[in-house]
Amino acid sequence: MSREPLSQKEIEDRLAELPGWALDGDKLTRTYRLGSHFAAAGLVVHIARTQDELDHHSDLTLGYRTVALSVHTHSAGGALTAFDFELARRVETLAPAHGAE
C-alpha cells in the first residue's frame, strides 16, 4: 500500500465508499456514538490494536459514549493516502461489534 498522497478525485471516490466519514480540512474524520462509556473504551482498544497492525495511527479521542478519529499520514506531509482509507475501512468493519453507530 502506498503512502503517496492521493489526488482529490481519489479522495472523493474513496470517501464515497465510507458513509459517516467526512473531510475536515486535510483530515479524514468520523465520530461514533456508543451505548456506554465502557463500550466506547472497548472500541478504542480495538482501534488501537488495528492501528498497531497497520503501523498507521490516528488521533483517537474517547469521550463519554463517543469515539472520534482524525486520520492523515504524517510521513506524507499530512496528506491523505491509501493507508488512511484502509484504516477507516477496517474501523468500519469492527465498530458494529461494539454497538457503534
N, C-alpha and C positions, 0 to 999 in steps of 0.2 A: 504494500500500500504506500502510496506516495505522500510525502509531506510537502509537496509543492502546492502553492496557493491555487485554489480553484477559480475559474472565471465566474463572472456574475451569472451567466447562463447556467453553468454547472451548479452553482449555489441554489439558484431558483428551482431548478429541476429536482435536486435532492431534497430541498426543503418541502416541496410539494408532496413528497413521499412520507413526510413526518408530521402528521396532524398534531397540533398542540405546541409545536416548536415554532419559534419566531427568530427573526434577526433583530438584535439590539445593537445598532452600530455595526461593528465588525465581529460581533459575537453571536453564537447560536445559543438560544436560551429556552428554558422550559421550567415551569413550576408545577409540581404535582401536589395534589391535596389527598390526604390520607385520613383514615378513621380515628387515629390516635397518635399521640406523640411517640409511643413505643413502636408503632408500625412505621412511622416516618424514620425513626432511628435505624430500624432494621433495613429499610431501603437504602439509607446512607451507607451502611456497612456493605450491602450487596453491590452498590455502585462503586465503592472504594475497591472492592476485590476485582471488579471488571476493569477498572482503570489501571490497576496494577498488572492485570493480564495483558492489556494492550500497551502498557508503558506510555499511557497518554492520560493526563489528569486534568480535570476541570476545576473551576471554582464551584464548590459544593456547599450549600447553606441549609442547615437544619433549623427549621422553625417549629412552632407548635402546630403539629399536624400538617406541615408542609415541608417539601424538599425542593430547592431551587438549584438549577445548574446553569452555568455560564461557560461556554466552551469556545476556545480558539487555540491555535497552535503557536506557542511562544517561539519555537525554533524556526517558524516561517514568518517571523516578524509580526505576529499577532493576526495573521490572515487565517481564513478558513481553508481546511484541507480535507482530504478524504478521511483522515483519522477522526476529525471532529464528527463527521456524519456517521462513521462506523460506531463511535462511542454512543451517539444519540440513538442509533438503531438498536444497539444492544440494551441500552437502558429501557427503551420502549418495550422490549420483549420481556424484561424481568419485572418491570413496575407493576403489572396487573397482579402478580402473585402476592404483592404486599397490599393490595387493595387500593392502589394509587389511581387517581383519575386526573 
